[in-house]
């Protein structure tokens, strides 16, 4: 298979990256060699930049590749995660006032103010590990998938080693991303995000339009895909489906599923989607450094809130920009209207997951005309880089502010910035070693959701319970995180040998053993278990120990906010923010009403 990228496409790609280079250069010259400027863009970002940066960072890697692949294999089921845009409204209306009042750089720093230094250290270390094994590694892997699909003939011979386009792409994405992230910091990341969002949305919309025209229209798409692939409610209302409440999939001798929980297309249990998905969503959008760092770059509550609402509106686009193109790709392959796509269809008539994860770049390669193809490819590669850039900056902020500055309290501003740059390079190298785990995982997006499902619950619990219940103390928060993270890491340790396909674990664990049960419990159920255990531990330990020092946590919980705090928050919003939030909720409800199979 040869690349369809033409000379015109290369010219367009070159021009686009030239624009990004000019933006990065302008930002670097404008910036200052200070921690506030490097990590939070001097707390001077506009609401539209904040919203665009949040959106671009979120959709940059795993969404472009993973959501289109999930659309081709499972239909609109994963739109549940995208329609959790309402979580960004919770960020803007509930959490932004606390974060802006506390003037923190990081989420662990806020946890220290609310609870203790120990809580800050635990969250910092776990957050960095989470970034490395999920966001950074997944972003690198997604870049490799895009390169291997668009440029399959690209090879590099080094001695006896033949390096294919997957690894060449992964390394190039890291090198180019690391360059402007290290030099420009948060300001470079945010402004480049704002540029790429326009190109990515426009290009993806063109891709969807071209695909539907080639296929024969929306009605033809629904006819080929069937009602199940257009059903968002099936995971929640499994009418007529035979199943049990058991969370463990049971298989017969031939490997076929003979009994399982109520699953959607064999993948998504409705109870897990109902309870686990909001937990992961609220953790990600309201407490994850990777996302919240953009809101922290706002000068005040109003700008941060408006940026969050704008991001929530943009967050609705991936359903139509990435999931629907995945369905279109599947329909084009199944109908034979684009012969080059037909190998993605297996003998059973369904999409092959390992091939389908390249749905988006394959659509770009075989569907779009020269020139427009170059714009979409440029936006796609830039989005991959933007996502990684955001993670690199968040990682360096966590390490530098929460760990290094604690160890070296007298470090100068210049030393802090230099340490952040060095930390970024080290974390990238560690993430490279984790790529084989993802490459062998069954489905890029599923891998990401599983890792987040194991590590997110205790963070969700301590933040949400922390601001709503003033009685919960530092010991309760610390033990909730320790126990919760132990359960999550234990599950990751059990899963990894099977995921990697290590010889001794190719057939999994002995059926019926404890490790077999743990490995076969669906990750969403395990995530809910961690949430419940963490919440119980936090409440019990807190009430068995002394009350917190309430004057110390003034303005950090709803019960300890002052009259002036409430007055300042009320003055920071008007009908514009209310109308914007109502529009987002209306769009979400409309999507659920439409996608009913």
N, C-alpha and C positions, 0 to 999 in steps of 0.2 A: 504494500500500500504506500503510495507516494503522497507527499503533502500537496494540498491545493492552494497553498499560500503563494500569491503571485508577486511580481515586482511592484505593482501598484500598492498591494497590501503592505509590503515592506516599507515603502515610502510613507504611507499613512502612519504606520507604527512608529517610524522614526520621528515624524513630525510631532506625534502625540507625546512621545517620551521627551522630546525637546521642550515641549511646553511644561511638562512636569519638572524637568531639570531647571527651567527658568524660575518656576514657582519656588522650588527648593532653594535655589541660590538667593532669591530675594528674601526668603524667610531666614536663611542663615545669616545674611548681612544685617537683617533687622533685629535678630535676637541678641541677647546678652548672655555672658558667661556666668549665669546664676542658676541656682537650683530651682527657683520659682519659674524662671523662664524656660529652662530645659525640660522640666517635668510637668508643668501646668500652663505653659505658654504665657506666663506672667499674669495668670488669672484675668485675661482680657479677650477671650474668645466671644464672638457674636453668637446669637441663638441659632442662626442658620448653619454656621460652621459646626457648632456642637451637635446639632441634629444630624447633619450630613456625615460627620465623623463617626458618630455612634452607629449609624446605619452602615457605612462603608466598612467599618471595622468588623461588624457582625457578619456581613454577607461576603466578605472578601475571599474566603478560601473554602471552608467546608460546605457553605451554602451553594456556591456556584457549581461545584462538582458534585457534592453530596445530595443536594435537594433535587437536581435534575435526574440523577441516578435513581433516587428514591421514587420520583414521579414515574419513571419508566418501569419500575419493578412493583411499586405498591400503590400507585395512584396518588390521590390527594391526602392520604392519611396523615402525612407529616405536616400538612398545613395547620394542624392543631398547634404545633410549636410556633409557627409563624403568626398565627392569629392571637398568640399571647402578647400581642403588641400592647394590650391593656396593662401589662406589667410596667411598661415605661410610664404610664400615667401614674401608677403607684409611686414610681421613683420621683416624678415631678411634684406630686401633691403631698406625699407622705414623708419621703426621706430627704428630699432636697433641703427643706428648712433646717433639719438637724445637721446635715453635712455642711451647709454654708455657714451656719452659726459657729460650728466648731473649728472652721478654717483648717481642716486637715489636708494633708497631701495624699494619704492612703486610707484604705478601709481598715487595715490593722491598727492604724493610728487612732481612728475613731473608736475601735474596740478597746484600745488602751484607756481612752478617756472615759468610756462607759464602764469598763470592768477593771482590767489590770494589765500590767506589762507582760505577764506570762501569756495572756490571751493574745496579745499582739504578736508575740514571737511565734506561737503555734500557728496562727492564721497566716502569717507572712511565709513561713516555711512551706506549709501545705499549699498555699496559693501559687508559689513559685513552682512546686512540683507539678501542680495541676496544669499550669501554663506550658510546662515543658512537654509533658506526656500527652497533652490533648491539643491545645491551640497552636503551639509552635510546630510540633511534629506533624499535625494534621495539615497545617498551612503549607509546610514544605512538601508533604506528600501530594497535596492537591496541585501544587505547581508542577510536580513531576508528571502527574496524570495529564495535565493540560499539554505539556511539552510532548509527551509520548504519543498523544493523540494527534496533535497538529503537525508535529515534525517527526514522524515515525522513522524516517531514514537517517536522522541525525545520530552519528556514532563517533566515538573518540577512542583511538587505540593508544594505550599507554603500556608499553612492554607487551606482556602476554594478555593483559586485561583489555577486554572490549567493553567500554562504558556506553550504555545505551542512552536514548534521549530522556528517559525517566530521571536518571541520576544527573545528567547534564542540566536538565531543567531545574531540578531541586537545588543544585548548587548555585545556578545563575540567579534564581529567585532570592536566595539567601544573600548573595553578594550585593546585588543591586539594592535590595531592601535595606540591608545593614548600612550601606553607604550613607543614604540620606537620613536614616534614623539616628545614626551615631552623630552625624554632623549637626542636624537641625533640631533634634528632640521633638517634643510634643507639638510645637508650632508647625514644623515641617510635616508631621504626620497629619495634623488636622486640616491644613490647607490643601495638601495633596488629596486627601479624602474628599474634600468638597468638589474638587475638579473631577475626580474619577466617578463620583456618584452620577453626575449629569450624563457622562459618556456611557456608563454601564446601564443605566435605566433606558436611555434612548436606544442603545444597541440591542439590548435584550428585548425591548418592545418590537423592534424591527425583526428580530429573529423569530419571535412568536408569530408575528404577522405573516412573514414569508412562509413559515411552516404550515400555518392554517390554509393559506392560499394553495400551496403545493398539495396539501392533503385533500382539499375540497370543502373546507369550512368547518365551523364548530360542530354542526350536526353530525358530520362524518367522523369527527374525533370522538364524540360520545358513542356513536354506533360501534366503532372498532374497539374502543377501550371497555365498553360495557358499564353498567350502572355501578358495579362494585368499586371501580377505580375512581368514580366521582362521588363516593359516599363518605362524608365526614362523620356521619352519625352512627355508622355501623359499629365502631369501637365502643360507643356509649350505649347503643340500643341494639343488641345482637338478636333481633327478632328471628325466631325459627332456627337459630344456630345451635347445634348440639355441643355441649361442653360441660365442664365442671368448674367449680370455684378453685380447684387445685392450681397452685401457681407453677407446678413442675410439669413440663411436657413429658408425656410418656410415649415411648416408641415401641413398635413391635419388632419381631425378629428381622424383618426385611428393611427396617429403618423407617417405615411409614408412621406418621403420627396417629396413634389410636385413641388417645385421650389428652385433652389440653384444657387450659383455661379458655374463656371466650376470647378468641384472638381475631384480629382483623387481618384478612389475607395471610393468616399463619404467622403474623409478625407482631401485632400490637394488641396487647390485652386491654380491654376496655376499662377495667378498674385501674390499671396502671396509667392509662392515658388520662383518666379522670382526676387522679390524685397526684401522681408523680410529676406529670408535665407542668402543672402550675408551680410545684415546689422548685423544680429546676429553673423554670422561667423567672420566678421572683428572685431566686438567688442570683441568676445571671444578670438580670436587668437592674436590680436594685442594690446589690451588695458586691458585685464582682469588680475588682480594680480596673480590669480591662475596659469596662463600659463606663463606670462611674467617674473615672479619671477625666473624661471629657466634660462632664457636668461640673467637676471641681475647677475646671479652667474658666468658668464664668465669673464675671465680676460681682454678681448679686443673685438673689433668689429668683427674680423675675426672668432673667436671661437663662438661668439654668433650667427653670420650669418650662419655658417656651421651647428651649432646645430639646428637652425630653419629649414634649408633645409633638414637635415636628418629627423627631425620630420615630415616634409611635406611628405616625401617618406613613412615613417612608417604609416602615417595617411591614406594612400590608402588601407591598409590591412583590416580594419574593414568591408569593403564591402564584402570581401570574407571569413573573419574569423567569423563574427557574423550575418550579414544579410543573406548570403547564407545558413548557418546552420539552420537559422529560416525557410527558404523555404524548406530545406530538411526535417526538422521536420514536417512541414505541409504536405508535400508529403508522408512521411512515415505513418503519421496518417491517411491521406485520403485513401491511398492504402491499409491500414490494415496490412502492412508488419511488423510493431511493434505494436501489440495489445494494449500494455500499453499506447500508445500515442493517441489512438482513441478518448478518452473522450474530447480531445481539439477541436474536430470538432463538430460544432453546427448543428441543424436541417437543416439550409440553406446551408450546405456544406462548410461554411467558418469557420475559426478558432475563438474560443471564446477568446476575448482579455484577460480576467482575468486568463485564463488557459495558453494561449499562451505566457504570459510574463515569464513563466518558461521553455520555449523551450530549451534554452542552457543547463541548468542543467539537464533537462529531457533527452536530447540527451546523455549527459555524463553518466547518470545513466543507461540507457537501451541499449546503443550501444557499448560502449568501453569495452575492456577486462580488467580484473584485472591488476593492476600495471600501465598501461597507464591511466586508469581511475583515479588513485590516483594522477598522475602527473598533469593531467588537472584540477582536483578538487583543488589541491594545488595552481596551477597557478591562477585559478579562484578566490579563496579566497584571495590570495595574491594581486591580481589586485584590488579587492574590498577594501582591506586595503590600498593599495598604493594610490588609488584615494582619500580616506578619509584623509590619512596622508598629502597629498599635500594641501588639503583644510584647514586642521587644521593649518598647518604651514603658509599658506597665511593669514588666519584669525588672527592668533596671531601676524603676522608681521604688518598687517593693524592697529590693535588695539594698539599695543605697540609703533610703530614708528610714526603713524599719530595722535594718540590721547593721549596716556599716556605720551610719551616723550614731547609733547607740553604742557601738564599740569605740568609735572615734568622735566623741562629742565636740571636740575642738577643730574638727576638719573644716577647711575653708570651702567657700562656694566652688572654687575651681577644682578642688580635690573631690567634691561630691559629684560634679559633672563627669570628671575623668573616671571615677569609680563606676558610675552608671554605664559608661561606654564599654569599659572592660567587662562588666557583668553581662552585658548583652552578648558579646562575642562568646563567652564561656557557655552561656545557656544555649546558644545556637549549636555549638559543637555537641553538647550533651543530647539535644533533641535529635540530631542526625543519627545518633546511635539507636534511637527509639523507632525510627522509620520502619524497620522490618516487622515490628509488631503490628503497625497499622496496615502495612502492605498485605499481611496475611489475614487481617480482620475481615469478617464478612460484612462488607458495607461500610463505607467511610462515615456516613452520618450516624449509623447505628453505633459504631465504635465511640464516636464523640459523645453521644447521648449516654452511653453506658458509663464511661469514665466520669462524666459530670454527675450522673445519678449516684455514683458511689461516694463522691467527695463533696457534693453540694449540700446535702441535708443538714449537717451540723452547723454550717455557716448560716444557712437560712434560719435555723432555729435561734441561734444566739443573737442575730441582728433583729429579727422580728419580735421575738419575745423580749429582747433587751429594751426596745423603745416603747413597747406597750405595757410592760409590767415592771414597775420600779423596784419591787421587792426582790427580784432576781439579782443575785450578786456575782462577784468575780469567781468564787469557787464553783458555783453552779455552771457558769459559762465555760470555765476551763475543763471541767470534767465532762461536760456535754460534748465538747470538741474532741477531747482525747478518746472517749468511748466511741463516738460517731466515726471519727477518722480511722480508728482501729478496725471497726467493722468494714468500712469501705476499702481500706488497703488490704485487709484479709481477703476480701472478695476479688480484688485485682490480682493478688498473688495466686489465688486458686485458678482464675480464668486464664492468665497469661500463658502458661505452658500449653494449654489446649489451643488457644488462639494462634500461637506460634507454630503449632504442628510438630512440636518436639517428639522425636521417635517414641519415647516411652509413654507419651500422652496422646498419640494420634487417635486412639479410640476413646479418649476421655478417661474418666476414673471408673473404678469398679461399680457397676450398677447397684444402686441401693446403699452405697457407702455415704458417709456424711459429706465428703468432698464432692461426690457425684450430685448429691441433693443441692449443695451450695452452688455448684457450677451450672445446674439446670434450672434453678429458680430464675425467672425472668428478671432482668436488671431493674425494671420499674418497681416490682414488688419488693426487691431487696432495698431499693431506695426509700420506699415508704417505711419499711421496717427500721432503717437507720434513723429516719425522721422521728418516728414514734419513740424509739429508745433514747435518742438525744434529748427530746423534749421532756420525757419522764425524768431522766438523769438531772437535767438542769433545774427542774422544779423541785425535785426531792432534795437534792444537795443544797440548793439555796435556802429552803425552809428548815433544813437541819443545821444551818450555820447562821452566823450573825447577819443582821440586816446591813445593807450597804450604807455608806456615808452619803445621805441624801443631798446635803449642800455641795458635795464634790461632783455629783452628777446633775447639777442644775442645768436645765436647757437640753438635756440629752435623752429625756423620756417625756412622754406626753404629760405624765402626772407632775413632772418637775419643771415644766416650762413656766416662764414668768408672764405676767400681763403684757410686758413690753415685747416679749418674744412673739406672742400671739398677734399683737397689733402690727408688728413689722411684717409678719407673714401675710396677714390679711391685706395689708397695703401693697403687697407685691404682685397681686393678681386682679384681673378684672374680667369683663365679659369675653374678651378675646381668648383667654386661656380656657374658659368654660366652653365656649363654642367649639374651639379646636378639639377639646377632649370629647365632646358630644359627637363630633363628626367621626372620630376614630371608633368610638363604641358603635355607632350606627353602621359603619362599614364592616366591622367584625360580625355584627348580628346579621347583616345582609349576606355575608359569605356563608355563614352557617345555614341560613335559610335556603340558599341556592344549591349548595353542594349536599344534596340529600339523596344522591344516587339516581 
